[in-house]
């Protein structure tokens, strides 16, 4: 049996710390932000993303804000590739205030 939808979890320390340092535990030679985004696109192409979480971020380590920016771009990408599925499901559950997310992923 295969899943119709998936939950996406990204530990931000998957990024190369030389480019986007997430925390003190991030190993060297991680992925570039573009490679992480390409991975998310590939996953979304295989199964609809119904929820997502992002973890392993320490702002004290990310002095330049590069990992924060990479994480924010990932959140925007997930919202786009989910086609508004995330927003519609949370609105149906009453998890979002009225009108929030109306512009995300084209959901109304």
N, C-alpha and C positions, 0 to 999 in steps of 0.2 A: 504494500500500500504506500503511495507517495503523498506527501503533503501538498495541499492545494495552495497554501500560503506559508510564509516563513517569518520568523522573528530574526532580525539582523542584530548582532552584537559586535561592536568594534571596540577593542582595547586600543586607545589612541597611541600607546607605546609601540604599536606595530610600525609607526613611522620611524624613519632613520633619525636618530637624535641629532645628527649634524644638520638636519634640515628643519625638523619640527620636534624639539625635545618635549616629551610628554611628562616624564617623571625620571627619578634617579635610577630606576631599574631597567630602563629601555636599553636593549642590547644594540651594539653598533650594526651598521649595514642593514637597517630596516628598509621598508618600502618608501618610495617618494609619495607625496600627497597625490600625484596623478595616478600612480599605480594603485593606491588604495581606492581612489574614485573609479578606476577601470574595473577593479574587483567588484565593487558595489553594483556597477552597471551590469556586469556579467551575471551576478547573483539575481538581480532584478529581472534580467532577461530569461532566467530559468524558472523562477517562481515569483509571484507577487509578494512584496514585502508588506506584511500587515502590522508590524510593530518593529521598533528599533531602540537600541540602547547604546550609549557611548560611555566608556569608563577609562580608568587608569590615567587621569590627568591631574597634574599638580602645577598650578599656576606659578608657584615659587620657582620651579625649574624652567618654565617657559618664559624667560625674561623678555624675549623679543616679541612674544605673542604669536609666533609662527604656528605653533601647534593649535592654539586657540582658533586661529584663522582656518587652519586645515579642518578642524572639527566642525566649525560653523559651515564651511563649504560642504562637508559631508552631510550635515543635517539638511541643508537646502537641497542637495542632490537626492537624498532619500525621499524628501517630500515630493520632488518632481517625478522621480521614477515610480513612485507608488501611485501616481495618477490621482492623488487626492484620497486614495483608499484609507490612509491613516486618519485623515481628518474626518472623513465620512463615518468611519467606525466609532471614533471617539465622540463625535457629535451625537450619534445614535445612542450611545451609552450615557450621554449627558456629562461627559468628562470635560467639555470645553464650554466656555461662556458663549452666549449667543453672539453670532457674527464672527467669532474668532476663526481664523484659518480660512476665511472665505476666499482669500487670494492665493492660498497655498495649493499648488497642483491643480488649479482651475476648479476646485470644488466650490460649490455655492451653498 
